[in-house]
Amino acid sequence: MRVIPDYARAHVLEMVDSRGLQYHWRIPAQMMAEWDGWTVQWSNQLDPALSFSVRVPGWRVMVINMAAPLLDQRVAIAHHMAHAILRHPYGLDIYGMERGPDDDAADLLAAFILLPRAGLSVAEDIRTVAERCDVPAWVVERRAAEVRERTLVEEVRGWRGDFM
């Protein structure tokens, strides 16, 4: 399991905080992408892909398959945003087909984009949180695992600091 880099975490939290979304259950993925400089378009001609994005310096556009389930559309938007926030190489990204070397990291940050705080603030089962926050269950699982790992890393850093 990986932990989200601090610069990426800060970028997302600034977007969430500046728009007053800290305590919203359902993060507006499309609006966040647009706030972050993306052009989001919809098509019914993408099957079997869920979406694709093109990033070149100064231009970012994503096209989302409008026939895909809403939950998958939301994850696809967050996934494409995550590649840019994580400074992955420019180019074409097709989501929902083959996985590339940066896709696990992008999925982890996508989970953070869709569940920055409020979605995990109460102890409920995964399915309840997923339904309330309008995300697939795997997003909640990925985010919860990252929270546990980050907490463990911070505890170890604190422990080591006490004895150094």
C-alpha positions, 0 to 999 in steps of 0.5 A: 500500500502506498501513502498519498504524497503530501503535495497531492493531499494539500492540493486536493484539500485546498480545493475542498476547503476553498469551496466549503466542501469539507463536510459534504458527503458527495464531492462534486467530481465534475465541478472539482475537475473544472475548478482544477482547469479541466474541460469535461465532455461527455460521449456515448461513443467510448464503449468499452472504455469508461473515459479518456483524457488528453493532457499537454502543457496548457490544455487538459480535457477528459471525455467521459462515457455517458453510458457508464454507471454514474459511480464509474463516471465519478471515479474516472473523473477523479482518476484523470485529475489524480494523474495531473495532480501527481505530475504523471507524464503528459499524454493520453490516458484511457480509463477502464481498459489496460492498466498502466504503471501509474494507475494504482497511485492515481486510483489511490488519489482518486479515492482521496478526491472523492472521500477527503474527510467527511465520508470516513468521519463516522464508523459505518460499514463500507457499503453504507459509506459508499452509498452515502458518498456516491462511490463504489465500495472499492473506493471506500476500502482503498481510502480506509486502507490509506488512512490506516497506513498513514496513521501507522507511518505517523505513529512510527515517525513520532515514536522514532522521534522520541528516541532520536 
